[in-house]
Structure formats: C-alpha cells, structure tokens
C-alpha cells in the first residue's frame, strides 16, 4: 500500500510541474517542404504565424529560424504569452526580415540575433521594427537593422538617396519593452521606446532624424550614437524626450551614453550640426542624467527645460570640432511656459559653458563643474574622440565624492585615485599616485560653484551582495528622493 501511495504522489508531482520548454523550427520563404509541418528540424513550420496558429507554442519555448529570407512579418493573433517565447536565428543572424510589425495584444516575445533590412528598399517612410501601444513585454536583442543591405556605405550617399531611405529603425510604443545590443545603421530615427522601457548597449550609426527617444520610466544606458546627417528641416537630436498633450516625463534615466556628432570627413556636405541631449518639452520629474559623453557642435549639449527633481552628474560635453568657445553648453532652464525648475543638482560636469542660475529658494545647485577651455589641452586625444582627461587638466581627483556615481561611462569604478574625477571618465590610476594635477584644484577660471548658503544633497549607497548590485540614493536639496543608479558591481 505504501508503494502505491508513493507512486501516486510521484505522478501527481510530475503532472503539477511546469511543462518542459520545447524548440520548434521554422522555414524561410520559398523553402521546399515535404510532409505535414510538425515544427521539427526535418519538418519545420512554414512561417512564424503558422507556428503560433498551431497552438503548440507556449511560454518558454524557442522558435529557431533556418537560414534565409522571411519577408515582411506581421505578428498579431495567437501571440500573447505569460512567459517569453524566443524567436531567433538558428545560425548567427542568418534569418533575414524585410520588416517586423507587432499588433493587437502581442506579449512576451524575444527577438534575438535577426537581420532586418528591406530587400527592396525603394519604399520610403516605413518602419523596420514596429509595435503599437497594446503590445507589451517585447525584447529585441542583438538585431542587425539597416535601411538596406549595403547601408554601411552611407557616408557615400547623397541627399536624394537618404530621402529614399527614410526608414525608422525601432519603434516599440507599448510598455515594459527591452531593446538591447542592437545595431541600427543608416535610418531616419534610430530607436523609440515606450513607458518603462530599457534601451541599453545599442549602436545607432548614421541617422537623419533623432538617434534615440524615450519617455517616462525609461532607462537609456550604454548606447553609442554616431554620425548624424542633415537633409531636411528637422532639428536633429542624439537623444530627445518630450511630454505630449500636457503630460509629464517621470523617472527618466540617461546613463553612460556616448553621442558623437560625426566621425567621417570634416567637410562632408551632409554632416549635421547635432543637438546632443534635448529635453525641451517637459516637465521632467525625477530625472537622472549621469556619465554621458556628448560631442557635438550645436549649442545644445545637454539642455533641460523644466526639471522638478533632477540629478545631472559627471557628464562630459565637448565641442566635436575641437574648437574653444561656449558651444556646446549644459543648460537648466524654466519650462517653456515660464515655470521655474526646482530641486536640481548639477555637479562634477565638464562643458564648454554652463547656463542656469543657482537658487537656494528653488533648490538649484551648481557644484564642482568645470568649463573646458580648449579640448586638445585637457583631453587625451579629442581628434580620436578620446575624452579622458589629462593629468594636467585639473579634472583628476577633484570631483565631489558625495555625489559622484559609483562607476564611469566605461564601467570603471570610482574613485580610482584619491577622489573621483570630473566628467564622464574615471581615469584608471594607482590610488597612491601623487602625480601632477591629481590633488591640485582646477584653474580658478574654470570652476563654477553654488552660493555658499545653498544646501547640498545627502547620498547613501547600498550594496546588495546577493544580486551583486550597488544602488546610490540621493536626497536632493529640496527633499525629493532620487535613485541615481543601480549598477552591477564589477
């Protein structure tokens, strides 16, 4: 009797456990199929839609796409899952799509290691990867997205060809989407994410509009945005975020992004004059802008119009043409309707100039920022976009340690020396070093400070040993609580 009970309990436990994940295979367009599709390697489904329609695909499963072209794919019906389904190339990125469109209530799909470009790029104004507001929990990981197969040659294109290639790279309008490790080449707008999106470690190279856009509760981290062209009246931004219909942008994080206006020939006729980080359409509540490198020639380096609780820390904003002067600047200004910004800390930044007034009444603090004189004098190699400060710059070991983020734009731990460095880069060095400039303050003419009566922030750091993360929490001068960064500990 005991053996019978034990056997029954074992069978019950087996039936109650989650169903095992399955791997199914999908064939490209034009594949010769024999036999009834079963999703096996030898009898693959004829399309992604057919796999979903079969009713066999469930959360946790994987669709492996055989090498070849899949055309323009629309996924709508039978594509809402409680846990992620992965769609990926069987080999490298050899599964190629003309476009991907997600509609209805599609949910919980990971697209991984795919190629997306139109085989016939003559159709203008299209979206290469697009979803709508009702589509949530989508991940794009490691996609190669281009306006045409040979898009890497975009430096040779004229304005007419750019005008015929006005494809938007990625537009995911829904909530809780993840856009990571993708490469987007020669498009109009690069990446647009909806609320609660993570946009991280992507490359946008060659664009005619905006590099990246994000909205409330978006985290934009570790992206590289390069080579903007100018063919129309659009004001081009490396990054842009704006509220619509009287709304508010809340809890937006811009962390460790690199924006380089141009890496090609200096006299290229289509080189744009890029606005770096354009936050013109607020209000922006609980905004974090840290560790970004902005190398542009427009006056707007990082411009914030209407902040209510903001931390702007350790950014480097430099003239991309290597010129001295006031451009580009870091600006904190009122909302366009005249509403003043409040509870803003601007500290440890490097910029060609800084625009904004400290205010004890409104909790606006400018602390330990430096004005760049001539890029070639203070950075290692501006011509090669190496904006690490020289030892002689006065930027080494002179940042305010109470508000410096725990790592820099490259992930280097702060402080590497006796104190953190100003700007986005922490120069790796022996902590015991006392070389020239390591302890000396910046030249007096380059220091911007707040009035001594202005109250500073309070910073607390918490390490979670289980997850290996460090969370830095700052209470701003006006009392609003802000989580500046949560990063993995190296």
C-alpha positions in Angstrom: 0.0 0.0 0.0 2.9 2.4 0.9 4.5 1.8 -2.6 1.1 2.6 -4.3 0.8 5.9 -2.3 4.4 6.8 -3.1 3.8 6.1 -6.8 0.6 8.2 -6.9 2.3 11.1 -5.1 5.2 11.0 -7.6 2.8 11.0 -10.6 0.9 14.0 -9.0 4.2 15.9 -8.5 5.2 15.2 -12.1 1.8 16.4 -13.5 1.9 19.6 -11.4 5.4 20.6 -12.5 5.7 23.3 -15.3 5.6 21.9 -18.9 9.1 21.5 -20.3 10.3 24.1 -22.8 10.3 23.0 -26.5 12.3 24.0 -29.5 10.5 24.3 -32.9 11.9 25.1 -36.3 10.6 27.5 -38.9 11.5 27.5 -42.6 12.1 30.7 -44.7 10.2 31.8 -47.7 10.4 29.5 -50.7 11.7 26.5 -48.8 10.8 23.1 -50.2 8.7 21.3 -47.6 7.7 17.6 -47.7 5.2 16.2 -45.2 2.9 17.8 -42.7 4.6 20.6 -40.7 5.5 19.5 -37.2 8.0 22.1 -36.1 10.9 19.6 -36.2 14.2 20.2 -37.9 13.2 18.0 -40.8 9.5 19.1 -40.9 9.6 22.8 -39.9 6.7 25.1 -39.7 6.3 27.2 -43.0 6.1 30.5 -41.1 6.2 32.1 -37.7 2.5 32.7 -38.0 1.8 29.1 -38.7 3.8 28.1 -35.6 1.7 30.3 -33.4 -1.6 29.2 -35.1 -0.7 25.6 -34.5 -1.4 26.1 -30.8 1.7 24.2 -29.8 3.9 27.1 -28.9 3.8 28.2 -25.2 5.7 30.4 -22.9 9.3 29.3 -22.5 9.6 27.8 -26.0 12.0 28.7 -28.7 11.5 29.1 -32.5 14.7 28.5 -34.4 14.6 30.2 -37.8 16.5 28.4 -40.6 18.8 30.5 -42.8 17.1 32.6 -45.4 14.6 35.4 -46.0 11.3 35.7 -44.2 9.8 38.8 -45.9 7.6 41.3 -44.0 6.3 39.6 -41.0 3.1 40.7 -39.1 2.5 39.0 -35.8 -0.9 39.6 -34.2 -3.1 36.6 -33.5 -2.1 33.8 -31.1 0.9 35.7 -29.9 0.2 36.7 -26.2 2.2 34.6 -23.8 2.5 34.5 -20.0 6.3 34.0 -20.2 8.7 34.8 -23.1 8.8 32.9 -26.3 12.2 33.3 -28.1 12.4 33.8 -31.9 16.0 33.6 -33.1 18.2 32.6 -36.0 19.4 29.1 -36.0 22.8 30.3 -37.2 24.3 33.7 -36.4 22.0 36.4 -37.8 21.2 34.4 -41.0 17.4 34.8 -40.7 16.6 38.0 -42.6 13.4 40.0 -42.4 12.2 42.9 -44.6 10.2 44.3 -41.6 8.6 43.1 -38.4 5.3 44.5 -37.2 3.6 43.5 -33.9 -0.1 44.3 -33.3 -3.1 43.5 -31.2 -2.2 42.3 -27.7 1.1 40.6 -28.6 3.1 40.0 -25.4 6.2 38.3 -24.1 8.3 37.6 -27.3 12.1 37.8 -27.5 13.5 38.5 -31.0 17.2 37.6 -31.0 20.0 37.6 -33.5 18.0 38.5 -36.5 18.8 40.7 -39.6 16.2 43.3 -40.7 16.5 45.2 -43.9 14.2 45.6 -46.9 15.4 43.6 -49.9 13.6 46.2 -52.0 14.4 49.5 -50.2 12.5 51.6 -52.7 9.6 52.0 -50.3 10.1 55.2 -48.2 8.7 56.2 -44.8 8.3 52.7 -43.4 9.1 51.2 -40.0 11.6 48.4 -39.9 10.5 47.1 -36.4 7.3 48.5 -35.0 4.8 47.7 -32.3 1.7 49.6 -31.0 0.6 50.7 -27.6 -1.2 47.4 -26.8 2.0 45.3 -27.4 4.0 44.8 -24.2 7.0 42.9 -22.8 8.8 42.6 -26.1 12.6 42.2 -26.2 14.8 43.0 -29.2 18.3 41.6 -28.6 21.2 41.6 -31.0 19.3 42.6 -34.1 21.1 44.0 -37.2 18.8 46.6 -38.6 19.6 48.6 -41.7 17.7 50.7 -44.3 19.3 48.4 -47.0 21.7 45.6 -47.1 24.6 47.8 -48.1 23.8 50.5 -45.6 27.3 50.6 -44.1 28.3 52.7 -47.2 26.0 55.6 -46.1 29.0 58.0 -46.0 28.9 57.8 -49.8 25.1 58.6 -50.1 23.8 61.8 -51.4 20.7 63.7 -50.1 18.5 62.0 -52.7 19.4 58.5 -51.5 18.9 59.5 -47.9 15.5 60.8 -48.8 14.6 57.5 -50.4 15.7 55.6 -47.2 13.6 57.3 -44.6 13.1 54.1 -42.5 12.5 54.3 -38.8 14.7 51.7 -37.1 12.8 50.6 -34.0 9.6 51.9 -32.6 8.1 50.0 -29.7 5.3 52.1 -28.3 4.0 49.8 -25.6 5.1 49.2 -22.0 7.9 47.2 -20.5 10.0 46.6 -23.6 13.7 45.8 -23.7 15.9 47.0 -26.6 19.4 45.8 -26.1 22.6 45.1 -28.1 21.1 46.0 -31.4 22.9 47.8 -34.3 20.9 50.3 -36.4 22.5 51.6 -39.5 21.5 54.4 -41.9 18.0 55.1 -40.9 15.8 58.2 -40.2 15.1 57.8 -36.4 17.1 55.1 -34.6 15.2 53.9 -31.6 11.9 55.0 -29.9 10.8 53.2 -26.7 7.5 53.4 -24.8 7.0 53.7 -21.0 9.1 51.5 -18.7 11.5 50.6 -21.5 15.1 49.6 -21.1 17.3 50.8 -24.1 20.8 49.6 -23.5 24.1 48.9 -25.2 22.8 49.7 -28.7 24.7 51.3 -31.6 22.9 53.8 -33.8 25.3 54.7 -36.7 24.1 57.0 -39.4 20.7 58.7 -38.9 18.8 61.6 -40.4 16.5 62.5 -37.5 16.9 61.5 -33.8 19.2 58.9 -32.5 17.1 57.6 -29.5 13.8 58.7 -27.9 12.4 57.5 -24.6 9.6 58.5 -22.3 8.5 58.0 -18.6 10.4 55.4 -16.5 12.7 54.7 -19.4 16.3 53.7 -18.8 18.7 54.6 -21.6 22.1 53.3 -20.8 25.4 52.5 -22.5 24.3 53.4 -26.0 26.6 54.7 -28.8 25.0 57.2 -31.2 27.1 58.4 -34.1 27.1 60.2 -37.4 24.0 62.4 -37.9 23.3 63.7 -41.4 21.2 66.7 -42.4 18.8 66.5 -45.4 15.6 68.3 -44.1 14.4 70.9 -41.6 14.2 68.5 -38.7 16.3 69.6 -35.7 18.4 66.5 -35.1 19.0 65.2 -31.6 21.2 62.5 -30.3 18.6 61.9 -27.6 15.2 63.5 -27.2 12.3 63.1 -24.9 9.2 65.3 -24.7 5.8 65.1 -23.0 2.7 65.2 -25.2 -0.8 66.5 -24.5 0.1 68.3 -21.3 1.7 65.2 -19.8 4.8 64.8 -17.7 8.0 62.8 -18.2 8.8 61.0 -15.0 11.7 58.9 -13.7 13.8 59.0 -16.9 17.4 57.8 -16.6 20.1 58.7 -19.1 23.3 56.9 -18.0 26.6 56.4 -19.7 25.6 57.0 -23.3 28.2 58.3 -25.9 26.9 60.7 -28.5 29.4 61.7 -31.3 28.1 64.0 -33.9 30.4 62.9 -36.7 33.3 60.6 -37.3 33.7 61.0 -41.1 35.3 63.6 -43.3 35.1 67.1 -41.7 33.9 68.6 -45.0 31.2 66.1 -45.8 28.3 68.0 -47.3 25.6 66.2 -45.3 27.2 66.5 -41.8 24.6 67.8 -39.4 25.0 70.2 -36.5 23.7 67.9 -33.8 21.8 68.8 -30.6 23.1 66.3 -28.0 20.5 65.6 -25.3 17.4 67.7 -25.9 14.9 67.8 -23.1 12.9 70.7 -24.4 9.3 69.5 -23.7 8.9 68.8 -20.0 8.2 68.9 -17.2 10.7 66.3 -16.3 10.1 64.8 -12.8 12.9 62.8 -11.1 15.3 63.0 -13.9 18.7 61.4 -13.9 21.5 62.4 -16.4 24.8 60.9 -15.4 28.1 59.8 -17.1 27.1 60.8 -20.6 29.7 61.9 -23.3 28.2 64.5 -25.7 30.5 65.6 -28.5 28.5 67.9 -30.8 28.9 71.3 -32.4 25.4 72.7 -31.7 24.8 75.0 -28.7 22.6 72.4 -27.1 24.8 69.9 -25.4 22.6 68.8 -22.6 19.6 71.1 -22.3 16.8 70.6 -19.7 13.7 72.8 -19.9 11.5 72.4 -16.8 13.0 69.9 -14.3 11.4 69.0 -11.0 13.9 66.9 -9.1 17.0 66.2 -11.3 20.5 64.9 -10.9 22.9 66.0 -13.6 26.3 64.4 -12.6 29.7 63.7 -14.2 28.8 64.4 -17.8 31.3 65.5 -20.5 30.0 68.0 -23.0 32.6 69.0 -25.6 32.9 70.7 -29.0 33.1 67.9 -31.6 35.2 70.1 -33.9 37.8 70.7 -31.2 37.0 74.4 -31.0 37.2 76.6 -28.0 34.2 78.8 -27.0 30.8 78.5 -25.4 29.4 75.7 -27.6 28.0 73.2 -26.6 26.6 74.1 -23.2 24.9 72.4 -20.3 21.7 74.3 -19.6 19.0 74.1 -16.9 16.1 76.4 -17.8 12.5 77.0 -17.0 9.7 75.2 -18.7 8.6 76.9 -21.9 5.6 78.4 -20.1 8.0 80.1 -17.6 7.6 77.6 -14.8 10.9 77.5 -12.9 12.9 74.3 -12.5 13.4 73.2 -8.9 15.4 70.6 -6.8 18.2 70.2 -9.4 21.8 69.2 -8.6 24.3 69.9 -11.4 27.7 68.6 -10.2 31.1 67.3 -11.5 30.3 68.1 -15.1 32.7 69.2 -17.9 31.2 71.5 -20.5 32.2 74.3 -22.9 29.8 76.5 -20.9 27.0 76.2 -18.3 23.7 78.0 -18.5 21.5 78.3 -15.5 21.2 80.1 -12.2 21.7 78.6 -8.7 18.8 79.2 -6.4 18.6 78.4 -2.8 14.9 79.1 -2.8 14.2 76.6 -5.6 16.9 74.1 -4.6 19.0 74.5 -7.7 22.7 73.8 -7.0 25.7 74.0 -9.4 28.7 72.4 -7.7 32.2 71.4 -8.8 31.6 71.9 -12.6 34.4 72.9 -14.9 34.5 74.9 -18.1 36.5 73.4 -20.9 39.0 75.8 -22.4 40.4 74.0 -25.5 39.7 70.3 -25.9 43.2 69.5 -27.1 44.7 71.0 -23.9 42.7 69.0 -21.4 41.7 65.6 -23.1 44.0 62.8 -24.2 43.1 62.8 -27.9 39.9 64.7 -28.9 40.6 64.1 -32.6 40.1 60.4 -32.0 37.2 61.1 -29.6 39.2 60.2 -26.6 37.8 62.5 -23.9 39.7 61.0 -20.9 41.1 64.0 -19.0 44.9 64.5 -19.0 46.7 64.5 -15.6 47.4 68.2 -16.2 43.8 69.1 -16.9 42.8 69.8 -13.3 39.9 67.4 -13.6 41.6 64.4 -11.9 40.7 63.7 -8.3 38.7 66.9 -8.0 35.1 65.8 -8.2 32.7 65.9 -5.3 32.8 62.3 -3.9 29.5 62.7 -2.1 27.5 62.7 -5.4 29.8 61.0 -8.0 28.2 57.8 -9.4 29.9 54.6 -8.4 31.2 53.8 -11.9 32.0 55.9 -15.0 30.9 55.7 -18.6 33.0 52.7 -19.3 32.1 50.8 -16.1 35.4 51.8 -14.4 34.9 52.0 -10.6 35.0 55.4 -8.9 37.2 56.5 -7.4 40.3 55.1 -9.0 42.5 57.6 -7.2 42.2 59.6 -4.0 38.9 61.2 -5.2 36.7 60.8 -8.3 37.4 62.6 -11.5 35.2 65.3 -13.1 33.3 64.4 -16.2 32.2 61.0 -17.6 35.6 59.3 -17.4 37.3 58.0 -14.3 41.0 57.7 -15.3 42.4 54.4 -14.1 45.4 55.0 -11.9 47.3 53.9 -8.8 45.4 55.2 -5.8 48.7 56.1 -4.2 49.8 58.2 -7.1 50.6 61.9 -6.4 51.5 63.0 -9.9 50.9 66.5 -11.2 47.3 67.6 -11.1 46.0 64.7 -9.0 45.4 66.7 -5.9 45.6 70.3 -7.3 42.3 72.1 -7.9 41.2 73.2 -11.4 42.2 76.6 -12.5 40.1 79.2 -10.8 38.7 80.5 -14.1 37.1 77.1 -14.9 35.3 76.4 -11.6 31.6 77.1 -11.2 30.2 77.0 -7.7 26.9 77.5 -6.0 26.4 80.2 -3.4 27.6 79.0 0.0 24.2 79.3 1.5 22.8 76.6 -0.8 22.2 73.3 1.0 23.7 70.2 -0.6 22.3 66.8 -1.2 22.6 63.7 1.0 23.9 60.5 -0.6 23.6 56.9 0.6 25.0 53.8 -1.1 23.6 50.3 -0.6 25.3 47.1 -1.8 23.1 44.0 -2.4 25.6 41.2 -2.1 23.1 38.6 -3.3 22.4 40.3 -6.6 25.8 42.0 -6.9 24.4 45.5 -7.4 25.1 48.9 -5.9 22.3 51.3 -5.5 23.1 55.0 -5.0 20.2 57.0 -3.4 20.4 60.8 -3.3 18.1 63.2 -1.4 18.1 66.4 -3.4 18.4 69.8 -1.8 14.6 70.3 -1.9 14.0 67.0 -0.3 12.8 64.8 -3.2 14.2 61.3 -3.0 16.0 60.0 -6.1 17.6 56.7 -7.0 20.5 57.8 -9.2 22.0 54.5 -10.2 21.6 50.8 -9.7 24.6 49.1 -11.3 26.3 45.7 -11.1 29.4 45.6 -9.0 32.5 44.8 -11.1 
